[in-house]
Amino acid sequence: MTLDTWILYALAILVLTASPGPSSLLCMSKGVTQGIRSATFTALGSLSAITIILSLSFTGLGVIIASSEVVFNLVKWCGAAYLVYLGWQAFRSSQQEYTTETTTSHQPTNASKQFTSGFIVGASNPKAIVFFTALFPQFIDPSASLWNQYLIFASTFAVFELSWLVFYGYLGSRSSKWLLAAGRAKMFNRISGSVFMSAGVLLSFTSRAQA
């Protein structure tokens, strides 16, 4: 792989990972309500899921998934349902305010729960499947080692994706100080709940052609 090819690929991945999406919104929400540790475990879960999607797309299985209406819709509806569920849980929360105990990064963190939450959201976005399936043929050199190219593609994506997700989580944890005022927790839960439910509804209208 030439340096020019890698730069073009890195720019495409930069745009993909920097753009706010369900995973980044989830990490930010975790940062606000549970601190940067929870946001980081959530980011690792999302990264693991999307890296699996990247690997499937690179090996060609992504073509099958992307071209199958049944599989695509199954992934889409599972993802949409989970986002709506997360939104409804936040929206109906009766919490009125946050305290320094509920927002500190030193509180005990259920790592597996946060990781699983991030993994589900990351794995249930069918657009990632279509994106990688369409992206890799533009950069793969069939005359070079596919394994080496995969390692470069995957590691580049992992660095950008994890960096941005943790950054969104950090922004959330920093804004938690503003949310310590009475009544703002309820407002944040209403807003974040509405955003997640809206994202779920929008995802449900996604088609393979649009993705």
N, C-alpha and C positions, 0 to 999 in steps of 0.2 A: 504494500500500500504506500502510495506516495504521500508526501507531506501535504500537498495541495488537496488531495482527496480527503485526507483526515480533517483538514481545516473546514472543508465544505460540510462534511458529516457533523463535525463538532458544532458548527453554526446551526445546522438543522436541529440537533439535539438541544442546543441552548434555548432555541425558541420553544420547543416542545416542553421542556422541563420548567422553564420560567413562567409559562402561561398558567394562571390560576385554574385549578380544576378541582374535582371532588377530593382527591388525596391531599392537595395543599390546603384546601379549606378545612378538612378534617384535622390535619396537623395543627393549623392555627387555632382551631376550636379547642383541641386538647391542650395546647400551650396556655390558652386563656384560663381554662377551668381546672387543669391538673398540673401545669408546669412543664418545663422544657424536657424533663426526663420522660414523661408520658408521651410527649410529642415526638421525641426521638425514637422510642420503641414503635410508635405508630408509623413513623417514616420508614423504619427498617422493614416493617411488615409490608407496606405498600411497595417498597423497592424490590423485595423478594418476589412479590407477585408479578410485577411488571417485567422483572428480569426473566422470569419463566416464560412470559409471553414473548419477550424478545428472542429467547432461545428457540421457542417453537417456530416463530416466524422465520428465523435464520435457517433452520433445518428444513423448511418447506411445509411443515404441518400447519403453519399459519394460513397458507393458501387454502387448505381444506376447510379450516374454520371460517375464514373470511368469505368463502364461496358458498358455504352451507347456510341457507336461510334459517333452518331449524336451530342449528347450533348457535348462530349469531343471535337470534331472537331469545334463545334460552339464557345466554350470557347477559343480554341487554335487560331482560325483564327481572332477572335476579339482582342485577346491579341497581336498577331503578327502585325495586321494592326495598332493598336494604337502605338506600339513601332516604327514601320516604320514611322508613322506620326510624332512622337516626334523627331525622328532622322532627318527627312527631314526638319522640321522646324528649327532645330539647324544648320543643314548643310548649308542651304540656307541663314542664317542670314548674314546681311551685316555689323554687328557690328564689328568695328576694334579694339576697346579697352574698357576696363572696367575703371570706375572711382571709387573713394572712395564712391561716392553717390550711385552707382549701386551695390556695394558689401557690404555695411555696413549692420549690423544686425538691425540697428535702423530705416531703411526705412519702410514705410507702407507695410504691408504684406496682400495680399488677401488670408486669411486663408481658406475660402471655396474652392477657386480655387486650392490651393496647396493640400488640403485634398482630393479633388475629383481626382486630377491627380494621387496621390499615391494610392487611392482606386482602380482606374481602372487598374493600373499596377498590384497591388497585387491580384485583383480578377480574372485577365485574365491569370493566370499561371496554366494550368491544371496539371502540375507536383505536385503542392501542394496537390491537391485532391487525386491523386494516392498515394503520400507519406504518408499522414495521414491515408488513408484507409488501407494501408499495415502496418503502424506503430502501431496503437492502439491495434490491437489484440495481439500483442506481450507483451503488458504491462498491459492490463485490467484484473483485478481479478473479475470474475463473482460472487464470493461469497461475495464481499465487496460492499459498497455503490457506485453505478455508479456516482451519483451526486457529491460525495466527490472526486472521482477520476477525474471527468471532471474538477472540480475547480482546482485541483492540476496540471493537464496536461495543462489547458488553461493559468493559471497564470504563470507557469514556462515558457511556450512558449512566453507569452507576455513580460515578463521581458527581456529575451534573445533577442527577435526580436527587440523590441524598442531600447534597448541599442546599438545593432549593427547598426541599421539604423541611429540613431542619431550620432553615432561615425563616420560613413561614411560621414554624413552631416557636421560634425565638421571638418573632414579632408579636405573636399571641401572648407569650409569657410576659413580655414587656408591657403590653397594654393592660394586663391584668391589674396593675396598680390603679389605673383610672377606673376600673370596674369595681373597686372596693367600696365605692360610695353606695349607700343604701338604695335599692331599687334598680340599680344598673344590671345586676345579674339577671333579673327577670327580663329586662329589655334585651340583653345580649342573647338570652335563650330564645326569645321570640324571633329575633332577627336571624340568628344562625339556623334555627329550626325552619324558618321560612325559606332560607337559602338552600338548605339540604333538600327540602321537599320539592322546591322548584327545580333543582338539579336533577332529581329523580324523575320528575315529569318530563323535563326536556330530554333526558336520556331515553325515555320510553318512546319518543318520537324519532329516534335515530334510525336511519336506514343504512344499508351497506353502501348505497350510492352516495349518501350525504357524508358518510364517514371517510 
